[in-house]
Amino acid sequence: MQTTSHLTMTRALLPRAGWATQAALVVLFSLLIALSAQVSIEIGPVPITLQTLAVLLTGALLGSRLGAATILLYLLEGVAGLPVFAGGNNAWSLARGGVPYFLGPTAGYLFGFLPAAFAVGWLAERGWTRSVPRTVLAMVIGNLIIYALGLGNLARFVQSPALLNAGLLPFLPGDALKIALAVVILPGGWQLLERLGPPAARAGTPR
């Protein structure tokens, strides 16, 4: 049986969720990630989107296992030809350089979503999203995973002097705002659940 500190917010709200409910959550969150990808600003080989916020919140709210399953489903939706990636692209759309989107400049970021969601979900299951400092740190860790894989792949397309300007620096102000939103949603959400939510959310909350 999970201890209270190992509950995600979704688990606290739906303590008796069976496989059907969990599957529905995975599908729903995969669609939310797809929608967040359509909020896109083209600034170069890597667009600014809301995806990272949606991905990291998915891990934080669903936990490591369901969070990773959600990202896997999202990627498979792209492989199936659905327009779920930024700009309405799918895995086989032609990216810059005439290569499939799944092999293009943004591929590393897409594949980084899976371990990032798993890591943030794992931390959430250990109570990290209940306090502001640990929420910030969890989000930073998730972003670092995405950037590590994203920049590693982007280096195939962009020469090293321009790499950080193409794949990191323009995104940092937006990441700070996304982390601020995560702080409002996660620790703020737990505080609200403590007052109004189910007993599982109120009992034994770390202080």
Helices and strands as residue ranges (DSSP letters): G 4-6, H 9-13, H 19-37, E 40-41, E 48-49, H 51-62, H 64-79, G 86-88, G 101-103, H 107-124, G 128-130, H 132-154, H 160-167, G 169-171, H 172-196, H 199-202
